[in-house]
Amino acid sequence: MSQITGRIHSVESFGALDGPGIRYVLFFQGCALRCRYCHNPDTWDYDGGKEITVNEVLAQISRYKHFISGGGVTFSGGEPLLQPEFLHALIKGCKQRELHTAIDTSGSASLAQCQEILLANDLLMLDIKSPDTEKCKALTGQGNENAFAFLDFCEWYKKSVWIRHVLVPGITLVEEDLEMLAQRLKAYDCIERVELLPYHKMGDFKYTELKMKNELENTPEPTNEELAMAEKIFISHGLIDAGEA
């Protein structure tokens, strides 16, 4: 297990936005989706990033154990579940060190290959791209069936889930779609939290550096009024606490 290798893009040693508490965030290299609003297109290439062993990663994490003991480790990306053997070994190593683990995923991988990983993991941070599978396909290149299969699995096994949904004006920040998503999500007891993430332009420069077309170059960030509309929908379905919005 210790010599299993994987490819990582980068790390954040004191992350405060990727799960509960202060966390060590490991960004995996490689992603099968091509989200039009992605702010990390530099993580897409499977051959990019840095190859590293499980032992090397765990040694780095152990250096921060004192600081993240009240939080844990988050595996993000890219798509961490596309390196299942590497990810599973890292989770086992974190469990041996009594560290909470979270996987930040789009649920685009094969559930059949990921079940043992999900059972060993503490928290799934599931990014639902769109409640409509055809719109999801147009937005990312893949439908949403896998993502909801992951959610169904967590519901069955009572595994904790945080839902993440990026709000892009005119694309995902659409009242009817948000209502549809809230209606679907309120049926799940495993969902502990819903995070509505405003689309931002901070990753636009990466498209220029990579000489890639930025399809949302002219798309604005959401207004406060648009964000309030979205929050109101999820509050009305009991998915967001009005005091936290």
C-alpha positions in Angstrom: 0.0 0.0 0.0 2.8 2.4 1.0 4.3 2.4 -2.5 1.1 2.9 -4.5 1.5 6.1 -6.5 -1.0 8.7 -7.7 -0.9 12.1 -9.4 -1.6 15.3 -7.5 -2.0 18.8 -8.7 -1.4 20.8 -5.5 -2.0 20.9 -1.8 -3.5 23.4 0.7 -2.2 22.8 4.2 -4.7 25.0 6.1 -7.9 24.9 4.1 -11.0 26.4 5.7 -13.6 26.0 2.9 -13.4 22.3 2.1 -15.2 20.5 4.9 -15.5 21.0 8.6 -12.7 22.6 10.6 -9.2 23.4 9.4 -8.2 20.8 6.8 -5.3 19.5 4.7 -6.6 19.6 1.1 -5.1 17.4 -1.5 -6.0 18.3 -5.1 -5.8 15.2 -7.4 -4.8 15.6 -11.0 -7.2 14.5 -13.8 -10.8 14.9 -14.5 -13.3 13.3 -17.0 -15.7 16.3 -17.0 -15.3 19.5 -18.9 -17.4 21.9 -16.9 -17.9 25.1 -18.7 -17.5 27.1 -15.5 -14.4 25.2 -14.2 -11.9 27.4 -12.5 -9.2 24.7 -12.4 -8.8 23.6 -16.1 -5.2 22.9 -15.3 -6.3 19.8 -13.3 -7.9 18.1 -16.3 -4.9 16.5 -17.9 -4.3 13.0 -16.4 -0.6 13.2 -17.2 -0.1 16.6 -15.5 0.7 17.4 -11.9 3.2 15.4 -9.8 3.5 11.6 -9.2 3.8 10.8 -5.5 3.5 7.7 -3.3 1.0 7.1 -0.5 3.8 7.2 2.0 5.1 10.5 0.8 1.6 12.1 1.1 0.9 10.6 4.5 4.3 11.9 5.8 3.3 15.4 4.6 -0.1 15.2 6.2 1.4 13.9 9.5 3.4 17.1 9.8 0.1 19.1 10.1 -1.8 16.6 12.3 -1.7 18.9 15.3 -3.3 21.7 13.3 -5.9 19.7 11.5 -6.9 17.3 14.4 -10.2 19.2 14.8 -10.8 19.2 11.1 -9.2 16.6 8.9 -8.1 15.8 5.3 -10.1 16.6 2.1 -9.4 14.9 -1.2 -10.4 17.2 -4.0 -9.4 17.8 -7.6 -9.7 17.3 -10.4 -11.6 14.1 -9.6 -10.1 12.0 -6.7 -12.3 9.0 -7.4 -10.6 8.5 -10.7 -7.6 7.3 -8.8 -9.4 4.8 -6.6 -6.5 2.6 -5.4 -4.4 5.7 -4.5 -7.4 7.4 -2.8 -8.4 4.3 -0.8 -4.9 3.8 0.5 -4.7 7.4 1.6 -8.0 7.1 3.4 -6.8 4.0 5.2 -3.7 5.9 6.2 -5.7 8.8 7.5 -7.9 6.5 9.6 -4.8 4.9 11.1 -3.9 8.5 12.2 -7.4 9.1 13.5 -8.0 11.9 11.0 -11.5 12.7 9.6 -11.6 12.4 5.8 -13.8 14.0 3.1 -14.0 13.5 -0.6 -14.9 16.4 -2.8 -16.4 14.9 -6.0 -18.7 15.4 -8.9 -19.8 11.8 -8.7 -18.7 11.2 -12.3 -16.7 8.0 -11.6 -18.1 4.5 -11.5 -20.0 3.8 -8.3 -19.1 0.0 -8.6 -15.4 0.9 -8.3 -15.9 3.3 -5.4 -18.2 1.6 -2.9 -15.5 0.5 -0.6 -13.9 4.0 -0.7 -17.3 5.6 0.2 -17.8 3.2 3.1 -14.3 3.9 4.5 -14.7 7.7 4.1 -16.4 10.0 6.6 -17.9 12.8 4.5 -18.9 13.0 0.8 -18.9 16.5 -0.6 -21.0 16.0 -3.8 -21.1 18.6 -6.5 -24.5 18.4 -8.2 -24.0 20.2 -11.5 -27.7 20.3 -12.6 -30.9 18.5 -11.6 -31.7 18.0 -15.3 -29.5 15.3 -16.9 -29.6 16.8 -20.4 -28.6 20.2 -19.1 -25.9 18.5 -17.0 -24.6 16.8 -20.2 -24.5 20.1 -22.1 -22.7 21.8 -19.1 -20.1 19.1 -18.3 -20.1 16.4 -21.0 -21.8 13.8 -18.8 -25.3 13.4 -17.4 -26.2 13.4 -13.6 -27.1 9.8 -13.2 -23.8 8.8 -11.6 -24.0 11.7 -9.1 -27.5 10.7 -7.9 -26.4 7.1 -7.7 -23.6 8.2 -5.3 -26.2 10.1 -3.3 -28.6 7.0 -3.2 -25.7 4.9 -2.0 -24.9 7.3 0.8 -28.6 7.4 1.8 -28.7 3.6 2.0 -25.6 3.3 4.1 -26.3 6.4 6.1 -23.1 8.2 5.1 -22.8 11.9 5.6 -23.2 14.2 2.6 -22.7 17.8 1.9 -24.2 19.0 -1.4 -22.4 21.7 -3.4 -23.9 23.6 -6.3 -22.3 26.3 -8.3 -24.6 29.2 -9.2 -23.8 30.5 -12.7 -26.1 33.2 -14.1 -28.3 32.0 -16.9 -27.0 28.5 -16.7 -27.4 27.0 -13.2 -28.8 30.1 -11.5 -32.3 29.5 -13.0 -35.3 29.6 -10.6 -37.1 26.5 -12.1 -33.9 24.4 -12.0 -33.1 25.4 -8.5 -36.6 24.5 -7.4 -36.2 21.1 -9.2 -33.0 20.5 -7.4 -34.3 21.4 -4.0 -37.3 19.2 -4.5 -35.0 16.2 -5.3 -32.6 16.8 -2.5 -35.2 17.2 0.3 -36.0 13.5 0.1 -32.5 12.5 1.4 -31.8 12.2 5.1 -28.1 11.8 4.5 -27.7 15.4 3.4 -26.3 17.4 6.3 -25.6 20.6 4.5 -26.2 22.4 1.1 -23.6 24.9 -0.1 -24.6 27.3 -2.9 -21.3 28.5 -4.4 -21.4 31.7 -6.4 -19.6 31.5 -9.8 -16.5 33.6 -9.9 -14.0 34.8 -12.4 -10.8 34.1 -10.5 -9.8 31.2 -12.7 -10.2 33.0 -16.0 -6.5 33.7 -16.3 -5.8 30.0 -16.5 -7.6 29.6 -19.8 -5.4 32.4 -21.2 -2.3 30.7 -19.9 -3.3 27.3 -21.2 -4.4 28.8 -24.6 -7.9 27.3 -24.0 -11.2 28.8 -25.0 -13.2 30.2 -22.0 -16.8 29.7 -23.0 -18.0 31.8 -20.1 -15.6 34.7 -20.7 -18.5 37.2 -20.8 -20.7 35.6 -18.1 -21.0 37.9 -15.1 -20.7 36.8 -11.4 -24.1 36.5 -9.7 -25.7 39.6 -8.1 -26.7 39.7 -4.4 -30.3 39.6 -5.5 -29.8 36.4 -7.6 -28.0 34.7 -4.7 -30.8 35.7 -2.3 -33.4 34.2 -4.7 -31.5 30.9 -4.8 -31.0 30.8 -1.0 -34.7 31.5 -0.5 -35.7 28.4 -2.5 -33.4 26.1 -0.4 -34.5 27.7 2.8 -38.2 27.1 1.9 -37.4 23.4 1.6 -35.5 23.2 4.8 -32.2 22.5 3.1 -30.5 25.7 4.3 -31.0 27.3 7.7 -32.3 30.9 7.4 -29.8 32.0 10.1 -26.8 30.7 8.0 -27.8 32.1 4.7 
